[in-house]
């Protein structure tokens, strides 16, 4: 099994790196590759609110459309149970 993990750790004063492993890693010998690089600042993705509006008519009500879709799905699920 090969597993890639990206961890954000703080270097301790004693310069010992402690790496917590996921529970699915089996006990026994492992090959570990370490790349040491300065931490990049966390960049947040641009706010997605309102981005959909450019693709729909100006009078489009997305909340209402989602309610209608949900209603149709619920109707299908109820009919399947009968």
Residue pairs with C-beta under 8 A, 6 or more apart in sequence:
1 25
1 26
3 22
3 25
5 22
7 19
7 20
8 39
9 17
9 18
9 19
11 17
12 18
17 34
19 32
52 62
53 60
56 62
